[in-house]
């Protein structure tokens, strides 16, 4: 899951990417902190989201939590900031739960 977050962060604007990377390294994240990290993704343009979507296009792993798999499918169908927020939220939540 951290690998997926690294892929996502590698295609985000630098300030947003830094927040995602720092959050991924902190296993003690709570829901509020995760939302603070995810919120700036709403400001991404369609082109920026599409770039992340293309980077994630080949990332399918049946060992991923079902909700995350569903959100990745949703992102592929509709590469929108809201769909990307759901993917990043699920990744951070899964990392925090470990």
C-alpha positions as CSV (number, residue, x, y, z in Angstrom):
1,X,0.0,0.0,0.0
2,X,2.9,2.3,0.7
3,X,4.0,1.6,-2.9
4,X,0.7,2.8,-4.2
5,X,1.0,5.9,-2.1
6,X,4.5,6.5,-3.5
7,X,3.1,6.2,-7.0
8,X,0.3,8.7,-6.2
9,X,2.7,11.1,-4.4
10,X,5.1,11.0,-7.4
11,X,2.4,12.5,-9.6
12,X,1.1,15.2,-7.3
13,X,2.2,18.9,-6.9
14,X,5.2,19.0,-4.5
15,X,3.4,20.5,-1.4
16,X,0.6,18.0,-1.6
17,X,3.0,15.1,-2.3
18,X,5.1,16.0,0.7
19,X,2.0,15.8,3.0
20,X,1.0,12.4,1.5
21,X,4.6,11.1,2.0
22,X,4.8,12.3,5.6
23,X,1.3,10.9,6.4
24,X,2.3,7.5,4.9
25,X,5.3,7.3,7.3
26,X,3.1,8.0,10.4
27,X,1.3,4.8,11.5
28,X,-0.5,6.7,14.2
29,X,-2.7,8.7,11.9
30,X,-6.3,9.2,13.0
31,X,-9.3,10.1,10.9
32,X,-9.0,13.8,11.3
33,X,-5.3,13.8,10.3
34,X,-6.1,11.7,7.3
35,X,-8.8,14.1,6.2
36,X,-6.3,17.0,6.6
37,X,-4.0,15.2,4.1
38,X,-6.8,14.2,1.7
39,X,-8.5,17.6,1.6
40,X,-6.0,19.4,-0.7
41,X,-6.6,16.7,-3.4
42,X,-10.0,18.4,-4.0
43,X,-8.1,21.3,-5.6
44,X,-6.4,19.2,-8.3
45,X,-7.2,19.7,-11.9
46,X,-8.7,17.0,-14.1
47,X,-5.4,16.8,-15.9
48,X,-3.5,16.2,-12.6
49,X,-6.0,13.5,-11.5
50,X,-5.8,11.9,-14.9
51,X,-2.0,11.8,-14.6
52,X,-2.3,9.9,-11.2
53,X,-5.0,7.7,-12.7
54,X,-2.6,6.7,-15.6
55,X,0.1,5.9,-13.1
56,X,-2.2,3.6,-11.2
57,X,-3.8,2.0,-14.2
58,X,-1.8,-1.2,-13.9
59,X,-2.0,-1.4,-10.2
60,X,-4.4,-4.2,-9.3
61,X,-3.7,-6.5,-6.4
62,X,-6.3,-8.9,-5.0
63,X,-4.6,-8.7,-1.6
64,X,-5.7,-5.1,-1.3
65,X,-8.7,-4.4,1.0
66,X,-12.0,-4.6,-1.0
67,X,-12.9,-1.0,-0.4
68,X,-9.6,0.1,-1.8
69,X,-10.1,-2.2,-4.9
70,X,-13.5,-0.7,-5.3
71,X,-12.2,2.9,-5.1
72,X,-9.4,2.1,-7.6
73,X,-12.1,0.8,-10.0
74,X,-14.1,4.0,-9.4
75,X,-11.0,6.1,-10.1
76,X,-10.5,4.3,-13.4
77,X,-14.1,4.9,-14.4
78,X,-14.2,8.5,-13.3
79,X,-10.8,10.1,-12.7
80,X,-12.0,12.9,-10.5
81,X,-10.5,14.6,-7.4
82,X,-13.3,13.0,-5.3
83,X,-12.4,9.5,-6.5
84,X,-8.7,10.2,-6.0
85,X,-9.4,11.4,-2.4
86,X,-11.2,8.1,-1.7
87,X,-8.2,6.1,-2.9
88,X,-5.7,8.1,-0.8
89,X,-8.0,8.0,2.2
90,X,-8.3,4.2,2.0
91,X,-4.5,3.8,1.6
92,X,-3.8,6.0,4.6
93,X,-6.5,4.3,6.7
94,X,-5.1,0.9,5.8
95,X,-1.6,1.9,6.7
96,X,-2.7,3.4,10.0
97,X,-4.6,0.2,10.8
98,X,-1.5,-1.9,10.6
